[in-house]
Amino acid sequence: MTFEGLNPLEMETDAQYRKKATAYRTSPEYGKMISLYPVLETSIKDCKGENPVA
């Protein structure tokens, strides 16, 4: 298997991770998961605005 254009040792930038996170949070799969697990939804809301550990 080959992955053209990808360097497996190179990390993505913060902007790339944020773009992926935004796309994920707006996906139908994410909405379905949140509706199935109300505790998860509460936990996510409680963490909103927190800064990740650097």
VOBA-1610 file (N, C-alpha, C; in pm, whole numbers, padded with zeros to 5 digits, always signed):
BEGIN
Met+00086-00118+00000Met+00000+00000+00000Met+00090+00123+00000Thr+00060+00218-00085Thr+00138+00341-00090Thr+00047+00461-00065Phe+00105+00559-00002Phe+00033+00682+00027Phe+00107+00795-00041Glu+00062+00833-00155Glu+00127+00939-00230Glu+00103+01074-00164Gly+00210+01152-00157Gly+00198+01287-00104Gly+00196+01295+00048Leu+00207+01182+00115Leu+00207+01184+00260Leu+00343+01142+00313Asn+00393+01214+00410Asn+00515+01176+00479Asn+00473+01125+00616Pro+00486+00996+00642Pro+00436+00939+00768Pro+00504+00995+00892Leu+00620+01058+00875Leu+00691+01114+00991Leu+00660+01261+01012Glu+00580+01319+00925Glu+00550+01461+00934Glu+00413+01482+01000Met+00411+01563+01104Met+00285+01591+01173Met+00208+01698+01099Glu+00078+01694+01113Glu-00005+01796+01053Glu+00002+01923+01137Thr-00033+02034+01075Thr-00031+02160+01147Thr-00156+02175+01234Asp-00151+02269+01324Asp-00267+02297+01410Asp-00388+02334+01325Ala-00365+02410+01221Ala-00476+02452+01133Ala-00539+02330+01065Gln-00457+02234+01025Gln-00510+02113+00961Gln-00596+02033+01061Tyr-00550+02022+01185Tyr-00628+01951+01287Tyr-00759+02023+01317Arg-00754+02156+01323Arg-00877+02233+01349Arg-00977+02215+01235Lys-00928+02212+01112Lys-01016+02193+00996Lys-01083+02055+01002Lys-01005+01953+01038Lys-01061+01819+01050Lys-01164+01813+01163Ala-01134+01878+01275Ala-01226+01878+01389Ala-01358+01945+01352Thr-01349+02056+01280Thr-01471+02126+01237Thr-01554+02038+01144Ala-01487+01974+01050Ala-01559+01886+00956Ala-01624+01771+01032Tyr-01553+01716+01130Tyr-01608+01604+01207Tyr-01730+01647+01288Arg-01720+01763+01355Arg-01831+01808+01440Arg-01955+01844+01360Thr-01941+01866+01231Thr-02058+01899+01149Thr-02106+01779+01067Ser-02047+01663+01092Ser-02084+01543+01015Ser-02210+01478+01072Pro-02285+01409+00987Pro-02405+01337+01034Pro-02370+01229+01137Glu-02253+01169+01123Glu-02211+01064+01217Glu-02194+01120+01357Tyr-02136+01240+01366Tyr-02116+01304+01495Tyr-02251+01336+01560Gly-02343+01390+01481Gly-02477+01421+01532Gly-02547+01297+01584Lys-02534+01188+01513Lys-02597+01063+01555Lys-02534+01012+01685Met-02400+01020+01693Met-02331+00974+01813Met-02374+01056+01935Ile-02383+01188+01918Ile-02423+01275+02028Ile-02565+01242+02073Ser-02655+01216+01979Ser-02793+01187+02016Ser-02805+01051+02087Leu-02715+00959+02056Leu-02718+00827+02120Leu-02658+00828+02261Tyr-02568+00922+02286Tyr-02497+00925+02414Tyr-02509+01063+02478Pro-02619+01089+02550Pro-02642+01222+02608Pro-02534+01263+02708Val-02473+01168+02778Val-02367+01203+02873Val-02247+01259+02798Leu-02220+01204+02681Leu-02111+01255+02598Leu-02139+01399+02557Glu-02262+01427+02520Glu-02297+01563+02480Glu-02275+01660+02595Thr-02315+01623+02717Thr-02295+01707+02834Thr-02147+01728+02861Ser-02070+01622+02850Ser-01926+01632+02874Ser-01859+01724+02773Ile-01899+01713+02648Ile-01843+01799+02544Ile-01878+01945+02573Lys-02000+01972+02612Lys-02041+02109+02644Lys-01963+02162+02764Asp-01939+02077+02864Asp-01862+02119+02982Asp-01719+02157+02947Cys-01663+02094+02845Cys-01524+02119+02806Cys-01509+02229+02702Lys-01619+02278+02649Lys-01612+02379+02544Lys-01539+02502+02596Gly-01445+02549+02518Gly-01369+02667+02555Gly-01244+02638+02636Glu-01225+02513+02675Glu-01104+02478+02750Glu-00985+02475+02655Asn-00869+02505+02709Asn-00747+02497+02629Asn-00684+02360+02646Pro-00648+02296+02534Pro-00584+02166+02543Pro-00446+02177+02607Val-00400+02071+02667Val-00268+02069+02728Val-00165+02069+02617Ala-00070+02158+02629Ala+00034+02168+02526Ala+00157+02091+02565
//
